[in-house]
Amino acid sequence: MKKNKAYLITGGLGEVGNLFCQYLSKTYQSTLIILARTPLNEHLTKKIRELEDLGGKIIYESVDITNLVALNATVTKIREKTGQINGVIHMARKVQDNLMQLKTPNEFMDVIASKVTGLVNMDAVTKNDPLDFFISFSSVAAYGLKGGADYAYANAFINSFSSWRKRQVQKNQRQGRTHAIMWGQWEVDRYSNRARDELIKEMGGGLLTIPDAIEGMTAIDPGDTVFGLLAVSKDREEGNQFLKNLHLSIKKSDVLLKFEELLNGYKNKTISRKQVIATLLNMHLKVKNLENNEVQLMFELSNFLTEPSSVKTEEINVAINKHYESSHANGNGAFNVDELKSALSDILKINKTLIDDNKSFQDYGLDSIAAMRFSVELSRRLHMEVQPKWFIEYPSINQLLQRIKEVI
């Protein structure tokens, strides 16, 4: 970013957006063209004056960014005022958490409108502008968010769209560095609450501040289109556990790194085929909890390393399962209905004798926060990963127990 440049911003007066605008006004004396649907009012006027007091020039335009015709007319008018637009920061968002089966189509579309349609339109109306950058605010929710399937989809779209736009830049059909920044939980966020923030800290995470964000943004490599930034505990073990709870591919990375190590060792003839197979069969991996493509990769590697007549995929599968079961024989084999009820009782603070084996978890008030805690607690007791999505797919004690038995 450079001093005295004009930047087009969506979502610029929300909690996070306003703090970013404060930074841009104070540091770069930027001209900030803030686009928002809300007509200018006394509250917004006060925020604008505060930004101007910091050194920035603020142009506020009330427009629906999902309306391409209206947006194009507004941006055309802006060019006449500023001469040119030097960058785009797309921060607009809406959150309306609820389980997918309880959302209406209109609610779903309402959530994704500003992020998805708004993004496409912002790109369309600035495609011929000599931009220095086009930055979109995404979220780690793109990896999945219980109760926020629409929000997760919208952020995943932003990530993919940014990669597409970068290719357009390479074809000289757009200008400006293109980045999607996946943020973790912010310290200021009207869509969050104290209970969620405390849970994140309890699980080894942290809350992002603007100084964190600025430091992270300055570290972005021009070649990195999609860039993630979230706060974790300063304690390394707690931080790693937090990332595992978020399912951010740590387990997958460990698996693939081990495979690569084995493959390179075999190719370099530093380890034998028998040693590779022995290692595969004794790796302390929860094979049945891996993604399907990871399991397939493991078997493909096994087949590559073995002669067709020596060890078959099916035999490796059986051997791994036997190893997995024996390694957990004293851990979770005896897990039963009573222990599931006990764990749920501890999380929801209800008498476990009141929990019906066949009644839906939702009926007991298992919301997204409680589901995360329930997942962590069961994972701790079972010595295996229990995914929050199971509580939707297997929404009662009996159904969940059957799923756990299948996995063990």
PyMOL commands that set and color helices and strands:
alter all, ss='L'
color gray80, all
select helices_A, chain A and resi 15-28+42-53+68-82+100-102+105-126+140-143+149-170+194-202+210-218+236-245+250-267+273-282+287-289+292-305+313-327+337-348+352-354+361-364+368-382+390-393+397-407
alter helices_A, ss='H'
color red, helices_A
select strands_A, chain A and resi 6-10+31-36+57-62+87-90+133-139+177-183+226-229
alter strands_A, ss='S'
color yellow, strands_A
deselect
rebuild
show_as cartoon
